[in-house]
């Protein structure tokens, strides 16, 4: 009897990296006790693209654990306007969790991640360089706890808004 091809084992289910908010404080306390350097960033991540992937990889390189705070659907809509987000928080969280560089995703419903940052107590707070010169939400808190705030350069021309604009120009092909 001939053996079939060897099956490749799938990595852990990304859904396991989506942490309910109520369970997040205990997780982050445990990680700090273990001496893990926690990096935090946040956003809507409506349409995951190469700019996001690069940004998240660079953020992850700043520590041991990358926590991504994800705006809920209602929060994203308040920030971005009607018609947004294009994808549900559930789908956006799953896509983020599918990236190897992302340790966990926590959805928050507030307009800013300030409360979540105080629950996470990250060692490093990261935002895109479009925030340079502006007050980054949570920066005072993180610095008061001995942490640092970093900005990461965006890839030019990579944004959800630009993708949506280009997609709006696509005409449906008739068969």
C-alpha positions, 0 to 999 in steps of 0.5 A: 500500500502506497502512502499518500503525500505528507500533509502539512500541519496548519498553524494555530487557528488565527481566531485564538489570537483574537482576545475578548476585551474582558480577558485582556487585562489578565493576559497582559499582566501575565505577559509583563510578569514573564518579562515580555516586552509588549508593543501596542498599536491600533487602527481600523485596518479596514482593507488589509494591504501591503502598507499595513503588513509592513507597518505591523512587521516593523512594530512587532520587531520592537518587542516580544508581543505585538498587540493590535487594538482594532476599532469596532464597526461602530467606532470605525464608522464614527471615525471614517464616516458612512459606508465604513468599515467595508469589512466587519470587525470580525473579519478584520480581526481574523485577517490581522490575527492571520499575520505571524507578526501579530500576537493578539488582537483586541477589539475596542468600541471607544473612539480612541484606544486610551482605555485599552492602552491603560489596560495593556500597559505597553512598553512601546506604543507605535503609530504611523508617521502621519502622527508625527507632530501630533499628540498620540493617544496614550503617549503620556500614559505610556511614558509615565510608566517608563515606556516609549512612543515610536512612529513608523514610516508608511509605504507611499501610496498604500492606504485603504482610502486610495484602494477604495478610490481605485476600486470605485473606478473598476467597471464590472465586466459583462460576460 
